[in-house]
């Protein structure tokens, strides 16, 4: 079972889309920031400030990345990257558990 | 902003009720265990093994504790305790962000 050790967790959740998307911030000793989150079935749009690597721990979704016109199917075990200062549309098909890393 | 420092976080979420209730385990250096979770509107039942202290960080709910026959209204900032080896029924009225401590 994968764990993050020696980290700081912000107690309060980030809540988006009436709670259908929620996450909690995990801070690492080296300054890295990740969020661990849940997305319920639905369609959402998120903007990015930093480059993001989204690791899908469980669930099924489709992602429309910036500059692309084809929705990619993503499932548990897959990852995708989103450039900084952009955004993405996402269709959640089954409950998604994810880990998002913010880079740069 | 309240944070838990020097903790270990289990990466994968616990997912209940088709994702309407989710939580992540936070392990403390002294062996304490807490979960940080989200409950979407709905009605749920949970059993307990250890005594639990549920701190409601945000949201509104009603709780029926073991041995009681009146639903208590609980809101963000409130806490309630549930005895070990029992269970509780809970009606979530608005998205609830919670921290559960397991004792004993």
Backbone of each chain as ProteinMPNN parsed JSONL, in Angstrom:
{"seq_chain_A": "XXXXXXXXXXXXXXXXXXXXXXXXXXXXXXXXXXXXXXXXXXXXXXXXXXXXXXXXXXXXXXXXXXXXXXXXXXXXXXXXXXXXXXXXXXXXXXXXXXXXXXXX", "coords_chain_A": {"N_chain_A": [[0.856, -1.195, 0.0], [0.764, 2.065, -0.982], [2.289, 4.868, 0.453], [2.639, 8.276, 1.574], [5.277, 9.562, 3.309], [6.373, 11.415, 6.232], [5.113, 13.928, 5.754], [3.156, 16.953, 5.422], [-0.225, 17.576, 5.978], [-2.911, 19.436, 4.845], [-5.69, 20.133, 6.742], [-8.41, 20.851, 6.115], [-10.559, 20.203, 3.373], [-10.308, 20.958, -0.157], [-13.027, 22.035, -1.961], [-14.93, 21.556, -4.774], [-17.346, 22.17, -7.382], [-19.82, 21.666, -5.975], [-18.992, 19.687, -4.208], [-18.592, 17.481, -5.733], [-16.135, 17.225, -6.762], [-13.309, 16.891, -4.861], [-10.43, 17.641, -2.862], [-7.344, 17.146, -1.047], [-4.546, 18.886, 0.273], [-1.18, 17.912, 0.173], [1.904, 18.452, 1.591], [5.33, 18.321, 0.935], [8.594, 17.725, 2.399], [10.586, 18.776, 0.808], [9.379, 20.848, -0.419], [7.706, 20.209, -2.455], [4.392, 19.927, -3.736], [1.435, 18.096, -3.61], [-1.874, 17.026, -4.498], [-4.421, 14.956, -3.168], [-7.25, 13.463, -4.375], [-10.816, 13.161, -5.065], [-13.071, 12.498, -7.657], [-16.383, 12.647, -8.579], [-18.763, 11.024, -10.803], [-19.394, 12.986, -13.717], [-19.071, 16.107, -15.564], [-16.369, 18.3, -15.901], [-14.416, 21.335, -15.725], [-11.111, 22.375, -15.405], [-8.726, 24.83, -14.663], [-5.185, 25.375, -15.033], [-2.338, 26.479, -13.179], [0.316, 25.848, -12.497], [2.356, 23.352, -14.164], [0.798, 20.204, -14.341], [0.802, 16.866, -13.186], [-1.303, 14.272, -13.45], [-2.149, 11.507, -11.759], [-3.981, 8.69, -12.053], [-5.508, 6.86, -9.711], [-7.601, 5.143, -9.366], [-10.572, 4.323, -11.186], [-12.457, 5.592, -14.048], [-12.197, 7.734, -16.816], [-12.553, 10.422, -19.233], [-10.443, 12.616, -20.993], [-9.913, 15.874, -22.21], [-7.341, 17.409, -23.543], [-5.448, 20.512, -23.604], [-5.341, 22.032, -26.806], [-5.884, 19.725, -28.114], [-8.208, 17.683, -29.964], [-9.435, 15.357, -29.552], [-10.946, 13.21, -27.274], [-9.28, 11.564, -24.715], [-9.242, 8.292, -23.423], [-8.9, 7.326, -20.092], [-7.742, 5.337, -17.421], [-7.658, 3.692, -14.181], [-4.357, 3.606, -12.942], [-3.243, 4.84, -15.071], [-1.633, 7.913, -16.2], [-1.699, 11.458, -16.833], [-0.464, 14.495, -18.336], [-0.754, 18.003, -17.809], [-0.238, 21.107, -19.299], [1.266, 24.087, -17.825], [-0.611, 27.057, -16.963], [-2.93, 26.591, -18.474], [-5.651, 24.511, -19.253], [-8.129, 21.967, -18.728], [-10.705, 19.787, -19.933], [-12.815, 17.405, -18.439], [-14.35, 14.258, -18.284], [-15.901, 12.345, -16.017], [-16.366, 8.978, -15.591], [-16.614, 6.743, -13.873], [-16.261, 6.672, -10.31], [-13.435, 8.527, -9.476], [-10.262, 8.259, -8.075], [-7.53, 10.191, -7.345], [-4.123, 11.419, -7.701], [-2.528, 14.415, -7.774], [0.254, 16.071, -9.018], [2.125, 19.035, -8.731], [4.142, 20.963, -10.731], [7.156, 22.86, -11.159]], "CA_chain_A": [[0.0, 0.0, 0.0], [1.649, 3.207, -1.141], [2.083, 5.934, 1.437], [3.545, 9.422, 1.6], [5.768, 9.662, 4.684], [6.963, 12.693, 6.666], [4.476, 15.01, 5.006], [2.168, 17.791, 6.104], [-1.526, 17.526, 5.288], [-3.866, 20.485, 5.209], [-6.849, 19.4, 7.28], [-9.647, 21.148, 5.382], [-10.586, 19.832, 1.956], [-10.729, 21.853, -1.23], [-14.309, 21.512, -2.433], [-15.338, 22.148, -6.048], [-18.526, 21.566, -8.025], [-20.76, 21.156, -4.962], [-18.449, 18.51, -3.537], [-18.383, 16.35, -6.646], [-14.675, 17.132, -6.86], [-12.696, 17.342, -3.61], [-9.034, 17.225, -2.736], [-6.595, 17.648, 0.109], [-3.175, 19.255, -0.07], [-0.077, 17.241, 0.868], [3.135, 19.221, 1.412], [6.52, 17.501, 1.174], [9.686, 18.457, 3.051], [11.39, 19.484, -0.209], [8.582, 21.923, -0.994], [6.746, 19.689, -3.433], [2.973, 19.933, -3.36], [0.527, 17.21, -4.337], [-3.199, 16.885, -3.913], [-5.094, 13.664, -3.286], [-8.635, 13.891, -4.561], [-11.892, 12.304, -5.563], [-14.01, 13.113, -8.599], [-17.589, 11.862, -8.813], [-19.167, 11.099, -12.203], [-19.841, 14.297, -14.164], [-18.153, 16.782, -16.474], [-15.768, 19.429, -15.198], [-13.287, 22.029, -16.346], [-10.16, 22.933, -14.444], [-7.582, 25.576, -15.166], [-3.916, 25.093, -14.356], [-1.332, 27.541, -13.069], [1.555, 25.113, -12.711], [2.221, 22.082, -14.871], [0.243, 19.176, -13.466], [0.789, 15.448, -13.565], [-2.455, 13.642, -12.812], [-2.033, 10.054, -11.676], [-5.305, 8.144, -11.738], [-5.306, 5.709, -8.831], [-8.733, 4.256, -9.619], [-11.685, 4.95, -11.884], [-12.432, 5.753, -15.499], [-12.527, 9.095, -17.242], [-12.044, 10.89, -20.518], [-9.79, 13.91, -20.808], [-9.621, 16.671, -23.408], [-6.19, 18.233, -23.182], [-5.394, 21.745, -24.391], [-4.792, 21.89, -28.152], [-6.291, 18.448, -28.706], [-9.64, 17.642, -30.235], [-9.908, 13.994, -29.305], [-10.991, 12.839, -25.856], [-8.491, 10.362, -24.4], [-9.756, 7.449, -22.336], [-7.903, 7.136, -19.033], [-8.265, 4.45, -16.388], [-6.781, 3.54, -13.028], [-3.005, 3.203, -13.298], [-2.742, 5.772, -16.091], [-1.358, 9.297, -15.82], [-1.608, 12.41, -17.941], [0.128, 15.784, -17.975], [-1.431, 19.203, -18.306], [0.718, 22.216, -19.263], [0.976, 25.238, -16.968], [-1.392, 28.167, -17.528], [-3.861, 26.103, -19.484], [-6.809, 23.936, -18.599], [-8.581, 20.728, -19.358], [-12.065, 19.309, -19.691], [-12.733, 16.024, -17.989], [-15.619, 13.551, -18.089], [-15.688, 11.242, -15.082], [-17.319, 7.902, -15.893], [-16.797, 6.063, -12.584], [-15.573, 7.445, -9.265], [-11.984, 8.601, -9.709], [-9.327, 8.582, -6.996], [-6.357, 10.67, -8.073], [-3.028, 12.154, -7.068], [-2.058, 15.449, -8.705], [1.53, 16.696, -8.664], [2.271, 20.378, -9.315], [5.564, 21.077, -11.06], [7.695, 24.118, -11.677]], "C_chain_A": [[0.886, 1.237, 0.0], [1.277, 4.32, -0.165], [3.049, 7.073, 1.17], [3.969, 9.627, 3.05], [6.388, 11.023, 4.954], [6.425, 13.871, 5.859], [3.591, 15.826, 5.944], [0.883, 17.755, 5.285], [-2.376, 18.69, 5.774], [-5.191, 19.804, 5.552], [-8.101, 19.616, 6.412], [-9.512, 20.775, 3.909], [-10.785, 21.054, 1.079], [-11.983, 21.247, -1.842], [-14.734, 22.283, -3.673], [-16.616, 21.465, -6.536], [-19.446, 20.885, -6.992], [-20.282, 19.85, -4.327], [-18.227, 17.328, -4.449], [-16.898, 16.171, -6.959], [-14.099, 17.695, -5.561], [-11.238, 16.891, -3.582], [-8.454, 17.758, -1.443], [-5.141, 17.828, -0.286], [-2.197, 18.49, 0.813], [1.207, 18.006, 0.532], [4.327, 18.344, 1.791], [7.658, 18.372, 1.708], [10.504, 19.263, 2.046], [10.605, 20.598, -0.898], [7.587, 21.457, -2.041], [5.335, 19.711, -2.852], [2.238, 18.925, -4.239], [-0.862, 17.367, -3.733], [-3.678, 15.46, -4.153], [-6.582, 13.98, -3.354], [-9.541, 12.812, -5.105], [-12.726, 13.115, -6.542], [-15.176, 12.152, -8.813], [-17.963, 11.962, -10.292], [-19.764, 12.468, -12.552], [-18.818, 14.875, -15.125], [-17.657, 18.056, -15.818], [-14.71, 20.087, -16.073], [-12.398, 22.556, -15.24], [-9.059, 23.682, -15.188], [-6.328, 25.182, -14.404], [-3.099, 26.376, -14.253], [0.044, 26.919, -13.279], [1.283, 23.93, -13.647], [1.725, 21.021, -13.891], [0.456, 17.784, -14.055], [-0.322, 14.793, -12.764], [-2.282, 12.126, -12.912], [-3.399, 9.525, -11.232], [-5.108, 6.841, -10.966], [-6.402, 4.673, -9.056], [-9.787, 5.033, -10.387], [-11.429, 5.126, -13.368], [-12.896, 7.151, -15.867], [-12.094, 9.305, -18.685], [-11.552, 12.315, -20.333], [-9.592, 14.578, -22.163], [-8.529, 17.659, -23.028], [-6.112, 19.455, -24.082], [-4.734, 21.495, -25.751], [-5.16, 20.582, -28.82], [-7.79, 18.499, -29.007], [-10.209, 16.226, -30.118], [-9.84, 13.713, -27.801], [-10.19, 11.55, -25.664], [-9.171, 9.599, -23.268], [-8.621, 7.143, -21.365], [-8.527, 6.235, -17.974], [-7.247, 4.32, -15.258], [-5.427, 2.978, -13.422], [-2.388, 4.109, -14.342], [-2.426, 7.136, -15.471], [-1.486, 10.181, -17.055], [-1.047, 13.722, -17.419], [-0.695, 16.91, -18.553], [-0.437, 20.355, -18.209], [0.294, 23.307, -18.267], [0.122, 26.255, -17.722], [-2.287, 27.733, -18.672], [-5.086, 25.564, -18.753], [-7.206, 22.67, -19.32], [-10.038, 20.474, -19.003], [-11.97, 17.832, -19.368], [-14.139, 15.48, -17.795], [-15.342, 12.342, -17.205], [-16.781, 10.206, -15.298], [-17.637, 7.07, -14.653], [-15.915, 6.796, -11.572], [-14.06, 7.369, -9.443], [-11.264, 9.017, -8.427], [-8.029, 9.001, -7.676], [-5.325, 11.312, -7.157], [-2.48, 13.126, -8.101], [-0.769, 16.063, -8.178], [1.664, 18.009, -9.428], [3.755, 20.641, -9.513], [5.929, 22.484, -11.484], [7.354, 25.307, -10.807]], "O_chain_A": [[1.686, 1.418, 0.918], [0.106, 4.657, 0.009], [4.13, 6.874, 0.616], [3.126, 9.842, 3.921], [6.864, 11.698, 4.041], [7.185, 14.696, 5.351], [3.322, 15.443, 7.083], [0.904, 17.887, 4.062], [-2.536, 18.896, 6.977], [-5.733, 19.018, 4.775], [-8.765, 18.653, 6.027], [-8.476, 21.008, 3.287], [-11.355, 22.057, 1.509], [-11.994, 20.07, -2.202], [-14.882, 23.505, -3.637], [-16.922, 20.336, -6.152], [-19.794, 19.711, -7.118], [-21.097, 19.007, -3.952], [-17.736, 16.286, -4.014], [-16.466, 15.094, -7.371], [-14.369, 18.841, -5.203], [-10.868, 15.892, -4.199], [-8.986, 18.682, -0.828], [-4.578, 17.051, -1.057], [-2.357, 18.424, 2.031], [1.554, 18.187, -0.635], [4.326, 17.704, 2.843], [7.684, 19.586, 1.501], [11.054, 20.31, 2.388], [11.094, 21.218, -1.843], [6.721, 22.222, -2.465], [5.126, 19.537, -1.652], [2.403, 18.91, -5.459], [-1.003, 17.792, -2.587], [-3.39, 14.846, -5.18], [-7.114, 14.68, -2.492], [-9.117, 11.738, -5.531], [-13.048, 14.275, -6.287], [-14.981, 10.994, -9.182], [-17.526, 12.891, -10.971], [-20.538, 13.034, -11.78], [-17.827, 14.227, -15.463], [-18.444, 18.808, -15.243], [-14.186, 19.492, -17.015], [-12.88, 23.117, -14.256], [-8.541, 23.218, -16.204], [-6.402, 24.713, -13.268], [-3.162, 27.242, -15.126], [0.833, 27.376, -14.106], [0.133, 23.561, -13.887], [2.182, 20.954, -12.75], [0.308, 17.565, -15.258], [-0.278, 14.769, -11.534], [-2.272, 11.552, -14.001], [-3.898, 9.88, -10.164], [-4.606, 5.853, -11.503], [-6.161, 3.471, -8.95], [-9.888, 6.254, -10.259], [-10.34, 4.85, -13.873], [-13.857, 7.677, -15.306], [-11.378, 8.493, -19.271], [-12.156, 13.114, -19.616], [-9.165, 13.947, -23.13], [-8.762, 18.617, -22.291], [-6.643, 19.447, -25.192], [-3.7, 20.832, -25.836], [-4.789, 20.348, -29.97], [-8.537, 19.257, -28.389], [-11.332, 15.956, -30.543], [-8.821, 13.946, -27.152], [-10.405, 10.566, -26.372], [-9.616, 10.188, -22.283], [-7.526, 6.752, -21.769], [-9.712, 6.363, -17.668], [-6.113, 4.786, -15.374], [-5.349, 1.989, -14.151], [-1.167, 4.154, -14.494], [-2.886, 7.465, -14.377], [-1.391, 9.702, -18.185], [-1.135, 14.026, -16.23], [-1.261, 16.795, -19.64], [0.153, 20.566, -17.149], [-0.881, 23.427, -17.919], [0.131, 26.307, -18.952], [-2.392, 28.408, -19.697], [-5.499, 26.122, -17.737], [-6.681, 22.348, -20.386], [-10.533, 20.875, -17.95], [-11.159, 17.102, -19.939], [-15.006, 16.141, -17.222], [-14.629, 11.423, -17.606], [-17.969, 10.511, -15.202], [-18.795, 6.732, -14.41], [-14.944, 7.456, -11.942], [-13.485, 6.285, -9.548], [-11.625, 10.004, -7.786], [-7.486, 8.255, -8.492], [-5.607, 11.688, -6.019], [-2.024, 12.719, -9.169], [-0.707, 16.519, -7.036], [1.356, 18.085, -10.617], [4.537, 20.551, -8.567], [5.129, 23.202, -12.084], [7.743, 26.433, -11.121]]}, "seq_chain_B": "XXXXXXXXXXXXXXXXXXXXXXXXXXXXXXXXXXXXXXXXXXXXXXXXXXXXXXXXXXXXXXXXXXXXXXXXXXXXXXXXXXXXXXXXXXXXXXXXXXXXXXXX", "coords_chain_B": {"N_chain_B": [[-4.727, 28.245, 8.877], [-5.37, 24.957, 9.511], [-3.131, 22.281, 9.938], [-1.801, 18.947, 9.65], [1.24, 17.879, 10.757], [4.351, 16.198, 9.917], [3.368, 13.606, 9.294], [2.11, 10.445, 8.015], [0.562, 9.631, 5.005], [-1.831, 7.564, 3.596], [-1.94, 6.744, 0.271], [-4.033, 5.844, -1.479], [-7.555, 6.27, -1.571], [-10.163, 5.428, 0.791], [-13.171, 4.116, -0.267], [-16.595, 4.401, -0.105], [-20.08, 3.584, -0.438], [-20.492, 3.957, -3.269], [-18.697, 6.015, -3.726], [-19.822, 8.197, -2.56], [-19.176, 8.582, 0.005], [-15.979, 9.15, 1.1], [-12.609, 8.658, 2.196], [-9.337, 9.384, 3.553], [-6.494, 7.88, 5.048], [-4.606, 9.058, 7.763], [-1.602, 8.752, 9.369], [-0.071, 9.074, 12.502], [3.02, 9.92, 14.205], [3.013, 8.929, 16.786], [1.446, 6.756, 16.633], [-1.234, 7.229, 16.501], [-4.272, 7.25, 14.62], [-6.049, 8.903, 12.127], [-8.812, 9.752, 9.993], [-9.404, 11.689, 7.098], [-12.171, 12.956, 5.529], [-14.883, 13.017, 3.099], [-18.35, 13.457, 2.845], [-21.054, 13.081, 0.775], [-24.36, 14.494, 0.156], [-26.95, 12.404, 1.479], [-28.026, 9.25, 2.934], [-26.539, 7.218, 5.354], [-25.041, 4.315, 6.899], [-22.711, 3.488, 9.373], [-20.538, 1.188, 10.898], [-18.672, 0.862, 13.959], [-15.424, -0.007, 15.136], [-13.326, 0.801, 16.844], [-13.582, 3.377, 19.374], [-14.849, 6.434, 18.16], [-14.135, 9.784, 17.359], [-15.784, 12.236, 15.774], [-15.093, 14.996, 13.985], [-16.616, 17.695, 12.621], [-15.781, 19.495, 9.933], [-16.875, 21.08, 8.006], [-20.144, 21.675, 6.703], [-23.495, 20.207, 6.969], [-25.412, 17.989, 8.921], [-27.378, 15.207, 10.18], [-27.371, 13.093, 12.98], [-27.824, 9.834, 14.242], [-27.245, 8.427, 17.135], [-25.973, 5.429, 18.768], [-28.359, 3.814, 20.822], [-29.853, 6.043, 21.103], [-32.857, 7.873, 20.292], [-33.405, 10.138, 19.02], [-32.641, 12.281, 16.389], [-29.706, 14.096, 16.121], [-28.851, 17.408, 15.271], [-26.069, 18.498, 13.504], [-23.357, 20.631, 12.772], [-20.841, 22.387, 10.812], [-17.886, 22.73, 12.686], [-18.827, 21.496, 14.923], [-18.545, 18.485, 16.964], [-18.871, 14.904, 17.39], [-19.138, 11.913, 19.383], [-18.691, 8.411, 18.931], [-19.358, 5.297, 20.352], [-17.101, 2.475, 20.733], [-17.346, -0.569, 18.806], [-19.981, -0.306, 17.859], [-22.378, 1.577, 16.108], [-23.588, 3.971, 13.735], [-26.236, 5.954, 12.357], [-26.474, 8.244, 9.696], [-27.466, 11.308, 8.286], [-26.719, 13.187, 5.618], [-26.865, 16.526, 4.892], [-25.778, 18.784, 3.602], [-22.738, 18.996, 1.722], [-20.257, 17.356, 3.529], [-17.258, 17.869, 5.208], [-14.905, 16.127, 6.994], [-13.058, 15.105, 9.97], [-11.982, 12.199, 11.374], [-11.186, 10.685, 14.381], [-9.65, 7.844, 15.786], [-9.903, 6.003, 18.66], [-8.289, 4.268, 21.39]], "CA_chain_B": [[-5.139, 26.989, 8.238], [-4.887, 23.854, 10.345], [-2.391, 21.236, 9.208], [-1.166, 17.857, 10.385], [2.64, 17.865, 10.325], [5.136, 14.976, 10.176], [2.46, 12.459, 9.263], [2.121, 9.574, 6.84], [-0.765, 9.582, 4.384], [-2.057, 6.468, 2.656], [-2.245, 7.424, -0.992], [-5.345, 5.456, -2.019], [-8.72, 6.602, -0.746], [-11.223, 4.477, 1.117], [-14.356, 4.547, -1.025], [-17.826, 3.752, 0.356], [-21.35, 4.075, -1.011], [-20.274, 4.424, -4.643], [-17.914, 7.248, -3.744], [-20.497, 9.314, -1.885], [-18.375, 8.767, 1.229], [-14.582, 8.784, 0.841], [-11.693, 9.158, 3.226], [-7.929, 8.972, 3.476], [-5.916, 7.586, 6.362], [-3.436, 9.808, 8.196], [-0.947, 8.055, 10.486], [0.778, 9.97, 13.278], [4.245, 9.276, 14.705], [2.728, 8.247, 18.06], [0.577, 5.616, 16.371], [-2.624, 7.658, 16.302], [-4.814, 7.188, 13.262], [-7.228, 9.707, 11.814], [-9.151, 9.826, 8.577], [-9.987, 12.935, 6.588], [-13.116, 12.448, 4.548], [-15.978, 13.797, 2.508], [-19.63, 12.764, 2.673], [-22.009, 13.786, -0.078], [-25.715, 14.341, 0.681], [-27.497, 11.05, 1.423], [-28.161, 8.599, 4.234], [-25.554, 6.153, 5.452], [-24.798, 3.674, 8.199], [-21.343, 3.014, 9.563], [-20.201, 0.498, 12.131], [-17.387, 1.247, 14.548], [-14.661, -0.989, 15.913], [-12.791, 1.619, 17.934], [-14.315, 4.614, 19.659], [-14.546, 7.449, 17.153], [-14.53, 11.191, 17.525], [-15.993, 12.821, 14.446], [-15.05, 16.458, 13.979], [-17.192, 18.16, 11.355], [-15.036, 20.687, 9.528], [-17.815, 21.9, 7.222], [-21.335, 20.961, 6.253], [-24.627, 20.0, 7.873], [-25.86, 16.596, 8.954], [-28.068, 14.731, 11.369], [-26.75, 11.845, 13.429], [-28.562, 9.019, 15.213], [-26.216, 7.678, 17.863], [-26.49, 4.179, 19.318], [-29.105, 3.953, 22.064], [-30.65, 7.269, 21.099], [-33.945, 7.814, 19.317], [-33.582, 11.478, 18.452], [-31.567, 12.695, 15.493], [-29.059, 15.346, 16.513], [-28.35, 18.251, 14.177], [-24.641, 18.788, 13.661], [-22.903, 21.517, 11.699], [-19.403, 22.642, 10.799], [-17.374, 23.201, 13.968], [-19.268, 20.551, 15.96], [-17.993, 17.131, 16.998], [-19.644, 13.931, 18.165], [-18.416, 10.68, 19.675], [-19.414, 7.155, 18.729], [-18.682, 4.245, 21.108], [-16.511, 1.334, 20.027], [-18.199, -1.743, 18.555], [-21.38, 0.1, 17.718], [-22.573, 2.1, 14.771], [-24.441, 5.163, 13.72], [-26.893, 6.351, 11.107], [-26.152, 9.642, 9.444], [-28.117, 11.938, 7.122], [-25.915, 14.334, 5.191], [-27.74, 17.535, 4.283], [-24.914, 19.491, 2.652], [-21.44, 18.303, 1.655], [-19.565, 17.364, 4.819], [-15.815, 17.633, 5.297], [-14.745, 15.679, 8.381], [-11.853, 14.455, 10.48], [-12.378, 11.168, 12.329], [-10.095, 10.145, 15.22], [-9.938, 6.5, 16.298], [-9.303, 5.965, 19.993], [-8.309, 3.03, 22.163]], "C_chain_B": [[-4.534, 25.816, 9.005], [-4.258, 22.757, 9.485], [-1.958, 20.144, 10.173], [0.264, 17.73, 9.864], [3.317, 16.555, 10.698], [4.256, 13.746, 10.256], [2.723, 11.621, 8.014], [0.689, 9.509, 6.309], [-0.823, 8.38, 3.443], [-2.61, 7.072, 1.372], [-3.674, 7.115, -1.475], [-6.46, 5.796, -1.038], [-9.469, 5.335, -0.341], [-12.496, 4.986, 0.462], [-15.561, 3.72, -0.589], [-19.019, 4.338, -0.395], [-21.122, 4.719, -2.382], [-19.556, 5.772, -4.703], [-18.582, 8.416, -3.05], [-19.87, 9.577, -0.52], [-16.959, 8.282, 0.914], [-13.713, 9.321, 1.96], [-10.28, 8.7, 2.92], [-7.355, 8.869, 4.88], [-4.662, 8.431, 6.578], [-2.882, 9.119, 9.442], [0.016, 9.017, 11.172], [1.943, 9.186, 13.888], [3.984, 8.492, 15.991], [1.773, 7.065, 17.886], [-0.886, 5.986, 16.193], [-3.006, 7.556, 14.829], [-6.009, 8.116, 13.181], [-7.566, 9.485, 10.354], [-9.717, 11.206, 8.29], [-10.914, 12.531, 5.455], [-14.17, 13.444, 4.114], [-17.212, 12.902, 2.444], [-20.555, 13.645, 1.851], [-23.409, 13.608, 0.512], [-26.261, 12.933, 0.46], [-27.604, 10.503, 2.83], [-27.263, 7.372, 4.27], [-25.574, 5.527, 6.838], [-23.346, 3.228, 8.248], [-21.208, 2.309, 10.902], [-18.869, 1.002, 12.656], [-16.731, 0.021, 15.179], [-14.048, -0.287, 17.119], [-13.765, 2.761, 18.225], [-13.896, 5.677, 18.641], [-14.976, 8.829, 17.628], [-14.593, 11.802, 16.14], [-16.061, 14.332, 14.593], [-15.554, 16.921, 12.612], [-16.541, 19.495, 11.005], [-15.932, 21.644, 8.754], [-19.004, 21.033, 6.865], [-22.345, 20.743, 7.361], [-25.099, 18.566, 7.772], [-26.739, 16.368, 10.18], [-27.535, 13.347, 11.696], [-27.669, 11.145, 14.425], [-27.544, 8.108, 15.89], [-26.822, 6.428, 18.499], [-27.188, 4.421, 20.652], [-29.95, 5.206, 22.141], [-31.786, 7.112, 20.093], [-34.276, 9.192, 18.758], [-32.364, 11.814, 17.605], [-31.011, 14.03, 15.964], [-28.616, 16.103, 15.271], [-26.913, 18.657, 14.49], [-24.223, 19.676, 12.488], [-21.396, 21.757, 11.813], [-18.944, 23.275, 12.094], [-17.773, 22.305, 15.12], [-18.49, 19.243, 15.864], [-18.998, 16.205, 17.656], [-18.804, 12.671, 18.332], [-19.293, 9.485, 19.4], [-18.653, 6.067, 19.49], [-18.078, 3.18, 20.196], [-17.56, 0.242, 19.828], [-19.677, -1.396, 18.524], [-21.561, 0.579, 16.288], [-23.471, 3.305, 14.844], [-25.049, 5.332, 12.339], [-26.676, 7.837, 10.939], [-26.867, 10.108, 8.184], [-27.328, 13.187, 6.786], [-26.807, 15.285, 4.41], [-26.989, 18.386, 3.259], [-23.534, 18.846, 2.759], [-20.673, 18.46, 2.968], [-18.084, 17.023, 4.63], [-15.542, 17.275, 6.755], [-13.355, 15.14, 8.667], [-12.295, 13.479, 11.559], [-11.14, 10.651, 13.068], [-10.545, 8.82, 15.815], [-9.176, 6.328, 17.605], [-9.323, 4.559, 20.58], [-7.757, 1.863, 21.379]], "O_chain_B": [[-3.314, 25.711, 9.124], [-4.794, 22.369, 8.447], [-1.772, 20.39, 11.365], [0.477, 17.5, 8.674], [2.927, 15.885, 11.655], [4.383, 12.938, 11.176], [3.444, 12.024, 7.101], [-0.266, 9.352, 7.07], [0.049, 8.211, 2.591], [-3.6, 7.803, 1.38], [-4.424, 8.023, -1.833], [-6.314, 5.627, 0.172], [-9.42, 4.315, -1.028], [-12.857, 6.152, 0.617], [-15.552, 2.493, -0.689], [-18.957, 5.451, -0.917], [-21.506, 5.864, -2.621], [-19.78, 6.567, -5.616], [-18.005, 9.499, -2.95], [-20.018, 10.663, 0.041], [-16.768, 7.136, 0.508], [-14.046, 10.322, 2.594], [-10.054, 7.769, 2.147], [-7.682, 9.654, 5.77], [-3.785, 8.515, 5.717], [-3.589, 8.928, 10.432], [0.814, 9.689, 10.518], [1.872, 7.969, 14.064], [4.66, 7.498, 16.256], [1.346, 6.452, 18.864], [-1.692, 5.152, 15.779], [-2.186, 7.747, 13.931], [-6.874, 8.114, 14.057], [-6.712, 9.077, 9.567], [-10.407, 11.806, 9.114], [-10.497, 11.843, 4.523], [-14.322, 14.532, 4.67], [-17.132, 11.742, 2.04], [-20.805, 14.802, 2.191], [-23.635, 12.676, 1.284], [-26.066, 12.34, -0.601], [-27.31, 11.199, 3.802], [-27.235, 6.584, 3.325], [-26.052, 6.117, 7.807], [-22.821, 2.663, 7.289], [-21.712, 2.787, 11.918], [-18.039, 1.505, 11.898], [-17.41, -0.87, 15.689], [-14.222, -0.715, 18.26], [-14.649, 3.064, 17.424], [-12.716, 5.795, 18.309], [-16.042, 9.003, 18.22], [-13.592, 11.875, 15.427], [-16.96, 14.873, 15.235], [-14.983, 16.574, 11.578], [-16.73, 20.493, 11.7], [-15.774, 22.863, 8.834], [-18.889, 19.814, 6.741], [-22.095, 21.048, 8.527], [-25.179, 17.996, 6.684], [-26.831, 17.205, 11.078], [-27.282, 12.536, 10.806], [-28.219, 11.772, 15.33], [-27.05, 7.15, 15.296], [-28.028, 6.367, 18.742], [-26.676, 5.143, 21.508], [-30.674, 5.421, 23.113], [-31.692, 6.318, 19.158], [-35.303, 9.38, 18.105], [-31.22, 11.658, 18.033], [-31.761, 14.983, 16.178], [-28.075, 15.516, 14.334], [-26.597, 19.098, 15.595], [-24.68, 19.491, 11.359], [-20.768, 21.37, 12.799], [-19.54, 24.247, 12.558], [-17.145, 22.334, 16.179], [-17.87, 18.934, 14.847], [-19.876, 16.655, 18.393], [-17.896, 12.394, 17.548], [-20.505, 9.536, 19.611], [-17.445, 5.918, 19.307], [-18.489, 3.012, 19.048], [-18.529, 0.145, 20.581], [-20.511, -2.103, 19.089], [-20.955, 0.036, 15.364], [-24.041, 3.616, 15.89], [-24.488, 4.929, 11.32], [-26.692, 8.597, 11.908], [-26.881, 9.421, 7.163], [-27.273, 14.13, 7.575], [-27.419, 14.913, 3.409], [-27.507, 18.67, 2.179], [-23.208, 18.224, 3.771], [-20.471, 19.575, 3.45], [-17.723, 16.037, 3.989], [-15.905, 18.031, 7.656], [-12.595, 14.776, 7.769], [-12.912, 13.878, 12.546], [-10.167, 10.23, 12.442], [-11.674, 8.688, 16.288], [-7.957, 6.487, 17.65], [-10.229, 3.767, 20.318], [-7.705, 0.745, 21.89]]}, "name": "protein", "num_of_chains": 2, "seq": "XXXXXXXXXXXXXXXXXXXXXXXXXXXXXXXXXXXXXXXXXXXXXXXXXXXXXXXXXXXXXXXXXXXXXXXXXXXXXXXXXXXXXXXXXXXXXXXXXXXXXXXXXXXXXXXXXXXXXXXXXXXXXXXXXXXXXXXXXXXXXXXXXXXXXXXXXXXXXXXXXXXXXXXXXXXXXXXXXXXXXXXXXXXXXXXXXXXXXXXXXXXXXXXX"}
